[in-house]
Amino acid sequence: MADMSKLHHSIKSKTASLKEAAEFFNKCPDVKKLERVAVMREVAQDIVRLLGELETGLKNGGAGQP
């Protein structure tokens, strides 16, 4: 398992990327929107996976704040 601070950093980074992609979605040409959705879905799945790792770490006695 990755250390808690690395997990926290990765979650923050991925959520910022997802937010940025969502903000620019409507500016994206229509022909690229399906591709953009696929990328956003992949990032969201990474976030869910990382949150699961963070939760597991906390349940197993992870130290301090993430």
Phi and psi restraints in degrees (range 20) as a CNS / XPLOR table:
assign (resid 1 and name C) (resid 2 and name N)
       (resid 2 and name CA) (resid 2 and name C) 1.0 -69.3 20.0 2
assign (resid 2 and name N) (resid 2 and name CA)
       (resid 2 and name C) (resid 3 and name N) 1.0 157.7 20.0 2
assign (resid 2 and name C) (resid 3 and name N)
       (resid 3 and name CA) (resid 3 and name C) 1.0 -73.9 20.0 2
assign (resid 3 and name N) (resid 3 and name CA)
       (resid 3 and name C) (resid 4 and name N) 1.0 157.8 20.0 2
assign (resid 3 and name C) (resid 4 and name N)
       (resid 4 and name CA) (resid 4 and name C) 1.0 -60.8 20.0 2
assign (resid 4 and name N) (resid 4 and name CA)
       (resid 4 and name C) (resid 5 and name N) 1.0 -39.1 20.0 2
assign (resid 4 and name C) (resid 5 and name N)
       (resid 5 and name CA) (resid 5 and name C) 1.0 -68.9 20.0 2
assign (resid 5 and name N) (resid 5 and name CA)
       (resid 5 and name C) (resid 6 and name N) 1.0 -34.8 20.0 2
assign (resid 5 and name C) (resid 6 and name N)
       (resid 6 and name CA) (resid 6 and name C) 1.0 -68.1 20.0 2
assign (resid 6 and name N) (resid 6 and name CA)
       (resid 6 and name C) (resid 7 and name N) 1.0 -40.0 20.0 2
assign (resid 6 and name C) (resid 7 and name N)
       (resid 7 and name CA) (resid 7 and name C) 1.0 -61.7 20.0 2
assign (resid 7 and name N) (resid 7 and name CA)
       (resid 7 and name C) (resid 8 and name N) 1.0 -45.9 20.0 2
assign (resid 7 and name C) (resid 8 and name N)
       (resid 8 and name CA) (resid 8 and name C) 1.0 -60.6 20.0 2
assign (resid 8 and name N) (resid 8 and name CA)
       (resid 8 and name C) (resid 9 and name N) 1.0 -44.8 20.0 2
assign (resid 8 and name C) (resid 9 and name N)
       (resid 9 and name CA) (resid 9 and name C) 1.0 -61.5 20.0 2
assign (resid 9 and name N) (resid 9 and name CA)
       (resid 9 and name C) (resid 10 and name N) 1.0 -44.3 20.0 2
assign (resid 9 and name C) (resid 10 and name N)
       (resid 10 and name CA) (resid 10 and name C) 1.0 -63.5 20.0 2
assign (resid 10 and name N) (resid 10 and name CA)
       (resid 10 and name C) (resid 11 and name N) 1.0 -40.9 20.0 2
assign (resid 10 and name C) (resid 11 and name N)
       (resid 11 and name CA) (resid 11 and name C) 1.0 -63.9 20.0 2
assign (resid 11 and name N) (resid 11 and name CA)
       (resid 11 and name C) (resid 12 and name N) 1.0 -45.4 20.0 2
assign (resid 11 and name C) (resid 12 and name N)
       (resid 12 and name CA) (resid 12 and name C) 1.0 -60.5 20.0 2
assign (resid 12 and name N) (resid 12 and name CA)
       (resid 12 and name C) (resid 13 and name N) 1.0 -43.0 20.0 2
assign (resid 12 and name C) (resid 13 and name N)
       (resid 13 and name CA) (resid 13 and name C) 1.0 -65.1 20.0 2
assign (resid 13 and name N) (resid 13 and name CA)
       (resid 13 and name C) (resid 14 and name N) 1.0 -46.5 20.0 2
assign (resid 13 and name C) (resid 14 and name N)
       (resid 14 and name CA) (resid 14 and name C) 1.0 -66.2 20.0 2
assign (resid 14 and name N) (resid 14 and name CA)
       (resid 14 and name C) (resid 15 and name N) 1.0 -39.7 20.0 2
assign (resid 14 and name C) (resid 15 and name N)
       (resid 15 and name CA) (resid 15 and name C) 1.0 -67.4 20.0 2
assign (resid 15 and name N) (resid 15 and name CA)
       (resid 15 and name C) (resid 16 and name N) 1.0 -36.5 20.0 2
assign (resid 15 and name C) (resid 16 and name N)
       (resid 16 and name CA) (resid 16 and name C) 1.0 -64.5 20.0 2
assign (resid 16 and name N) (resid 16 and name CA)
       (resid 16 and name C) (resid 17 and name N) 1.0 -40.8 20.0 2
assign (resid 16 and name C) (resid 17 and name N)
       (resid 17 and name CA) (resid 17 and name C) 1.0 -64.4 20.0 2
assign (resid 17 and name N) (resid 17 and name CA)
       (resid 17 and name C) (resid 18 and name N) 1.0 -42.1 20.0 2
assign (resid 17 and name C) (resid 18 and name N)
       (resid 18 and name CA) (resid 18 and name C) 1.0 -65.4 20.0 2
assign (resid 18 and name N) (resid 18 and name CA)
       (resid 18 and name C) (resid 19 and name N) 1.0 -41.7 20.0 2
assign (resid 18 and name C) (resid 19 and name N)
       (resid 19 and name CA) (resid 19 and name C) 1.0 -61.9 20.0 2
assign (resid 19 and name N) (resid 19 and name CA)
       (resid 19 and name C) (resid 20 and name N) 1.0 -45.0 20.0 2
assign (resid 19 and name C) (resid 20 and name N)
       (resid 20 and name CA) (resid 20 and name C) 1.0 -62.7 20.0 2
assign (resid 20 and name N) (resid 20 and name CA)
       (resid 20 and name C) (resid 21 and name N) 1.0 -43.4 20.0 2
assign (resid 20 and name C) (resid 21 and name N)
       (resid 21 and name CA) (resid 21 and name C) 1.0 -62.1 20.0 2
assign (resid 21 and name N) (resid 21 and name CA)
       (resid 21 and name C) (resid 22 and name N) 1.0 -40.8 20.0 2
assign (resid 21 and name C) (resid 22 and name N)
       (resid 22 and name CA) (resid 22 and name C) 1.0 -66.3 20.0 2
assign (resid 22 and name N) (resid 22 and name CA)
       (resid 22 and name C) (resid 23 and name N) 1.0 -39.2 20.0 2
assign (resid 22 and name C) (resid 23 and name N)
       (resid 23 and name CA) (resid 23 and name C) 1.0 -65.5 20.0 2
assign (resid 23 and name N) (resid 23 and name CA)
       (resid 23 and name C) (resid 24 and name N) 1.0 -33.9 20.0 2
assign (resid 23 and name C) (resid 24 and name N)
       (resid 24 and name CA) (resid 24 and name C) 1.0 -95.4 20.0 2
assign (resid 24 and name N) (resid 24 and name CA)
       (resid 24 and name C) (resid 25 and name N) 1.0 2.0 20.0 2
assign (resid 24 and name C) (resid 25 and name N)
       (resid 25 and name CA) (resid 25 and name C) 1.0 -56.0 20.0 2
assign (resid 25 and name N) (resid 25 and name CA)
       (resid 25 and name C) (resid 26 and name N) 1.0 -47.4 20.0 2
assign (resid 25 and name C) (resid 26 and name N)
       (resid 26 and name CA) (resid 26 and name C) 1.0 -69.6 20.0 2
assign (resid 26 and name N) (resid 26 and name CA)
       (resid 26 and name C) (resid 27 and name N) 1.0 -18.8 20.0 2
assign (resid 26 and name C) (resid 27 and name N)
       (resid 27 and name CA) (resid 27 and name C) 1.0 -83.9 20.0 2
assign (resid 27 and name N) (resid 27 and name CA)
       (resid 27 and name C) (resid 28 and name N) 1.0 -11.5 20.0 2
assign (resid 27 and name C) (resid 28 and name N)
       (resid 28 and name CA) (resid 28 and name C) 1.0 -75.5 20.0 2
assign (resid 28 and name N) (resid 28 and name CA)
       (resid 28 and name C) (resid 29 and name N) 1.0 138.0 20.0 2
assign (resid 28 and name C) (resid 29 and name N)
       (resid 29 and name CA) (resid 29 and name C) 1.0 -58.9 20.0 2
assign (resid 29 and name N) (resid 29 and name CA)
       (resid 29 and name C) (resid 30 and name N) 1.0 145.5 20.0 2
assign (resid 29 and name C) (resid 30 and name N)
       (resid 30 and name CA) (resid 30 and name C) 1.0 -53.6 20.0 2
assign (resid 30 and name N) (resid 30 and name CA)
       (resid 30 and name C) (resid 31 and name N) 1.0 -36.7 20.0 2
assign (resid 30 and name C) (resid 31 and name N)
       (resid 31 and name CA) (resid 31 and name C) 1.0 -67.8 20.0 2
assign (resid 31 and name N) (resid 31 and name CA)
       (resid 31 and name C) (resid 32 and name N) 1.0 -17.4 20.0 2
assign (resid 31 and name C) (resid 32 and name N)
       (resid 32 and name CA) (resid 32 and name C) 1.0 -100.5 20.0 2
assign (resid 32 and name N) (resid 32 and name CA)
       (resid 32 and name C) (resid 33 and name N) 1.0 -6.8 20.0 2
assign (resid 32 and name C) (resid 33 and name N)
       (resid 33 and name CA) (resid 33 and name C) 1.0 -64.4 20.0 2
assign (resid 33 and name N) (resid 33 and name CA)
       (resid 33 and name C) (resid 34 and name N) 1.0 -39.9 20.0 2
assign (resid 33 and name C) (resid 34 and name N)
       (resid 34 and name CA) (resid 34 and name C) 1.0 -63.7 20.0 2
assign (resid 34 and name N) (resid 34 and name CA)
       (resid 34 and name C) (resid 35 and name N) 1.0 -39.5 20.0 2
assign (resid 34 and name C) (resid 35 and name N)
       (resid 35 and name CA) (resid 35 and name C) 1.0 -62.9 20.0 2
assign (resid 35 and name N) (resid 35 and name CA)
       (resid 35 and name C) (resid 36 and name N) 1.0 -42.0 20.0 2
assign (resid 35 and name C) (resid 36 and name N)
       (resid 36 and name CA) (resid 36 and name C) 1.0 -63.8 20.0 2
assign (resid 36 and name N) (resid 36 and name CA)
       (resid 36 and name C) (resid 37 and name N) 1.0 -41.8 20.0 2
assign (resid 36 and name C) (resid 37 and name N)
       (resid 37 and name CA) (resid 37 and name C) 1.0 -61.4 20.0 2
assign (resid 37 and name N) (resid 37 and name CA)
       (resid 37 and name C) (resid 38 and name N) 1.0 -41.9 20.0 2
assign (resid 37 and name C) (resid 38 and name N)
       (resid 38 and name CA) (resid 38 and name C) 1.0 -61.3 20.0 2
assign (resid 38 and name N) (resid 38 and name CA)
       (resid 38 and name C) (resid 39 and name N) 1.0 -42.6 20.0 2
assign (resid 38 and name C) (resid 39 and name N)
       (resid 39 and name CA) (resid 39 and name C) 1.0 -65.8 20.0 2
assign (resid 39 and name N) (resid 39 and name CA)
       (resid 39 and name C) (resid 40 and name N) 1.0 -43.1 20.0 2
assign (resid 39 and name C) (resid 40 and name N)
       (resid 40 and name CA) (resid 40 and name C) 1.0 -62.6 20.0 2
assign (resid 40 and name N) (resid 40 and name CA)
       (resid 40 and name C) (resid 41 and name N) 1.0 -39.7 20.0 2
assign (resid 40 and name C) (resid 41 and name N)
       (resid 41 and name CA) (resid 41 and name C) 1.0 -64.0 20.0 2
assign (resid 41 and name N) (resid 41 and name CA)
       (resid 41 and name C) (resid 42 and name N) 1.0 -41.7 20.0 2
assign (resid 41 and name C) (resid 42 and name N)
       (resid 42 and name CA) (resid 42 and name C) 1.0 -62.7 20.0 2
assign (resid 42 and name N) (resid 42 and name CA)
       (resid 42 and name C) (resid 43 and name N) 1.0 -43.2 20.0 2
assign (resid 42 and name C) (resid 43 and name N)
       (resid 43 and name CA) (resid 43 and name C) 1.0 -64.5 20.0 2
assign (resid 43 and name N) (resid 43 and name CA)
       (resid 43 and name C) (resid 44 and name N) 1.0 -41.7 20.0 2
assign (resid 43 and name C) (resid 44 and name N)
       (resid 44 and name CA) (resid 44 and name C) 1.0 -62.3 20.0 2
assign (resid 44 and name N) (resid 44 and name CA)
       (resid 44 and name C) (resid 45 and name N) 1.0 -39.5 20.0 2
assign (resid 44 and name C) (resid 45 and name N)
       (resid 45 and name CA) (resid 45 and name C) 1.0 -65.7 20.0 2
assign (resid 45 and name N) (resid 45 and name CA)
       (resid 45 and name C) (resid 46 and name N) 1.0 -36.7 20.0 2
assign (resid 45 and name C) (resid 46 and name N)
       (resid 46 and name CA) (resid 46 and name C) 1.0 -62.5 20.0 2
assign (resid 46 and name N) (resid 46 and name CA)
       (resid 46 and name C) (resid 47 and name N) 1.0 -41.7 20.0 2
assign (resid 46 and name C) (resid 47 and name N)
       (resid 47 and name CA) (resid 47 and name C) 1.0 -61.9 20.0 2
assign (resid 47 and name N) (resid 47 and name CA)
       (resid 47 and name C) (resid 48 and name N) 1.0 -45.2 20.0 2
assign (resid 47 and name C) (resid 48 and name N)
       (resid 48 and name CA) (resid 48 and name C) 1.0 -60.3 20.0 2
assign (resid 48 and name N) (resid 48 and name CA)
       (resid 48 and name C) (resid 49 and name N) 1.0 -43.9 20.0 2
assign (resid 48 and name C) (resid 49 and name N)
       (resid 49 and name CA) (resid 49 and name C) 1.0 -61.6 20.0 2
assign (resid 49 and name N) (resid 49 and name CA)
       (resid 49 and name C) (resid 50 and name N) 1.0 -46.2 20.0 2
assign (resid 49 and name C) (resid 50 and name N)
       (resid 50 and name CA) (resid 50 and name C) 1.0 -63.7 20.0 2
assign (resid 50 and name N) (resid 50 and name CA)
       (resid 50 and name C) (resid 51 and name N) 1.0 -39.3 20.0 2
assign (resid 50 and name C) (resid 51 and name N)
       (resid 51 and name CA) (resid 51 and name C) 1.0 -63.1 20.0 2
assign (resid 51 and name N) (resid 51 and name CA)
       (resid 51 and name C) (resid 52 and name N) 1.0 -37.2 20.0 2
assign (resid 51 and name C) (resid 52 and name N)
       (resid 52 and name CA) (resid 52 and name C) 1.0 -62.6 20.0 2
assign (resid 52 and name N) (resid 52 and name CA)
       (resid 52 and name C) (resid 53 and name N) 1.0 -42.5 20.0 2
assign (resid 52 and name C) (resid 53 and name N)
       (resid 53 and name CA) (resid 53 and name C) 1.0 -64.0 20.0 2
assign (resid 53 and name N) (resid 53 and name CA)
       (resid 53 and name C) (resid 54 and name N) 1.0 -41.5 20.0 2
assign (resid 53 and name C) (resid 54 and name N)
       (resid 54 and name CA) (resid 54 and name C) 1.0 -63.3 20.0 2
assign (resid 54 and name N) (resid 54 and name CA)
       (resid 54 and name C) (resid 55 and name N) 1.0 -45.0 20.0 2
assign (resid 54 and name C) (resid 55 and name N)
       (resid 55 and name CA) (resid 55 and name C) 1.0 -61.1 20.0 2
assign (resid 55 and name N) (resid 55 and name CA)
       (resid 55 and name C) (resid 56 and name N) 1.0 -44.4 20.0 2
assign (resid 55 and name C) (resid 56 and name N)
       (resid 56 and name CA) (resid 56 and name C) 1.0 -60.8 20.0 2
assign (resid 56 and name N) (resid 56 and name CA)
       (resid 56 and name C) (resid 57 and name N) 1.0 -43.4 20.0 2
assign (resid 56 and name C) (resid 57 and name N)
       (resid 57 and name CA) (resid 57 and name C) 1.0 -61.2 20.0 2
assign (resid 57 and name N) (resid 57 and name CA)
       (resid 57 and name C) (resid 58 and name N) 1.0 -41.2 20.0 2
assign (resid 57 and name C) (resid 58 and name N)
       (resid 58 and name CA) (resid 58 and name C) 1.0 -67.9 20.0 2
assign (resid 58 and name N) (resid 58 and name CA)
       (resid 58 and name C) (resid 59 and name N) 1.0 -39.2 20.0 2
assign (resid 58 and name C) (resid 59 and name N)
       (resid 59 and name CA) (resid 59 and name C) 1.0 -67.8 20.0 2
assign (resid 59 and name N) (resid 59 and name CA)
       (resid 59 and name C) (resid 60 and name N) 1.0 -27.3 20.0 2
assign (resid 59 and name C) (resid 60 and name N)
       (resid 60 and name CA) (resid 60 and name C) 1.0 -93.6 20.0 2
assign (resid 60 and name N) (resid 60 and name CA)
       (resid 60 and name C) (resid 61 and name N) 1.0 18.4 20.0 2
assign (resid 60 and name C) (resid 61 and name N)
       (resid 61 and name CA) (resid 61 and name C) 1.0 87.9 20.0 2
assign (resid 61 and name N) (resid 61 and name CA)
       (resid 61 and name C) (resid 62 and name N) 1.0 27.3 20.0 2
assign (resid 61 and name C) (resid 62 and name N)
       (resid 62 and name CA) (resid 62 and name C) 1.0 -55.0 20.0 2
assign (resid 62 and name N) (resid 62 and name CA)
       (resid 62 and name C) (resid 63 and name N) 1.0 137.2 20.0 2
assign (resid 62 and name C) (resid 63 and name N)
       (resid 63 and name CA) (resid 63 and name C) 1.0 -86.6 20.0 2
assign (resid 63 and name N) (resid 63 and name CA)
       (resid 63 and name C) (resid 64 and name N) 1.0 140.6 20.0 2
assign (resid 63 and name C) (resid 64 and name N)
       (resid 64 and name CA) (resid 64 and name C) 1.0 64.9 20.0 2
assign (resid 64 and name N) (resid 64 and name CA)
       (resid 64 and name C) (resid 65 and name N) 1.0 -171.1 20.0 2
assign (resid 64 and name C) (resid 65 and name N)
       (resid 65 and name CA) (resid 65 and name C) 1.0 -76.0 20.0 2
assign (resid 65 and name N) (resid 65 and name CA)
       (resid 65 and name C) (resid 66 and name N) 1.0 149.0 20.0 2
